[in-house]
Amino acid sequence: MFGRPKPIKIRVVGRTDQGKTRDHNEDNFLVADLTRKDNTPPSGEREYDLGERGLLFAVCDGMGGAAAGELASEMATNIIYEKLLGSWLGEEEVTGQRFAYRLKEAVEAANIEIHNYAKSHPENRGMGTTATTAGVLGDHLYLAQVGDSRAYLVRGGEAHQLTKDQSLMQRLVEAGELTEEEAAHSERRNIILQALGPDPKIKVDLTHQEIRRGDLLVLCSDGLSGQVKKEEIAREALTGDLRGATERLVAMANERGGPDNITVVIARFDGDGVRAGANADEVGHQVFPLIDTEASTDPVPVYRGSKPPVPKQAKPAKPADQSAPATPVRGVSRGTRVALIGVVLVVAGALGWQFVRGRPSEPAAAATTPAATVTADPALQALDRLSDSVTMSLRGFGNSEQQFAAHQIDCPALAEGLAQVEAAWVSYSIVKRRVTPLDATRQSRDQTLDASVDSVDRNFDRTGCPRP
């Protein structure tokens, strides 16, 4: 009755690939046996006997230009592993509560160290990385999420996403403002709300999942999930040939353009120590409740949607309450820039019904683009206000450019202006799709705004610095 615990066998394969368009690989992954203190990357398929202290997986997708992204993702995997060796192996209480707490703590420690390193090395300013970290202890899986790399659990022939992307598009989907299909095809789908490194504080999304015999865990960077559907991931993982599955998945992403680095880790759980699966079992994003309130998980704030339009004759809406502003979170637009997107900006501007940017002393109509035809249509009124928002954000960014040229601000500060331009443009684009076709005046204005935003995208890299 009190004998040795029943064995749990875990077969693991990991693979990373540069992709077709990147000149180097900024992804890193980790597979580590915490009981045996072994983080040797598996060569081909490797089987682990799950020990008392568990097994650790991570996928990190770096960003920051030059070698900064590669360094950030490598630092993240190393620091998370080393911190767990120091804290978790020293724990007398071997429980899921303590393991989850130490896992979250290790991710937060990695963030601080990457942030401090970037501060002391100006050539790496703006470096960052996503981190999808999964720890297995007994028959439970604990996940710590920062960014938009993903974890799926394949059960019953289907792939279930265990993590939530900390991205602008995900927030709009949750608010009902976009469908998943619209978000998947959005030009701004790579804007993420936080990463390890850019900001000294992060909010780790800590979740958990009970595992079953035959379950498959898939961790991947967006170089895979952005090109390969979850149904395809499930199909390949279920073939039983884990090594072949990783090879085929990477090949599929490359055949579809390979626009980013591609990383995938697949683990299969077997043995008498895990119960047989049941399709009725709950699978998905389940927040893990830490008992220690000081260390409880605090997910990234979710955008709740915007208010309906206010007709012209109606009383003006009260200004937003400034007494308790939402905490801004770092945003990283992989492929263009690292930028800071305030949650207040997202909340006010995702549909932008009452969102007008401008200085307090300026009227809202002080835009440089041609004024649109006066109309009583609330949707068109909202679009006009959002066009003013884009114009004002572009104007503000222009002022920031001048300050940058005068050496009054640095690249990360310039990135804040880039984030404001992006957020305003996304909000404008969402509403525009709902009111097309546009009249001639609005079409002309739209072309002007589009060209201006594209110019910003072309001329500045992901850290906010001008491109060479």
Secondary structure by P-SEA (a helix, b strand, c coil): ccccccbbbbbbbbbbbbccccccccbbbbbbccccccccccccbbbbccccbbbbbbbbbbbcccaaaaaaaaaaaaaaaaaaaacccccccccaaaaaaaaaaaaaaaaaaaaaaaaacccccbbbbbbbbbbbcccbbbbbbccccbbbbbcccccccccccccaaaaaaaaccccaaaaaacccccccccccccccbbbbbcbbbbbcccbbbbbbcccccccccaaaaaaaaaccaaaaaaaaaaaaaaaaccccbbbbbbbbbbccccccccccccccbbbbbbccccccccccccccccccccccccccccccccccccbbbbbbbccccbbbbbaaaaaacccccccccccccccccccccccccccccaaaaaaaaaaaaaaaaaaaaaaaaaaaaaccccaaaaaaaaaaaaaaaaaaaaaaaacccccaaaaaaaaaaaaaaaaaaacccccccccc
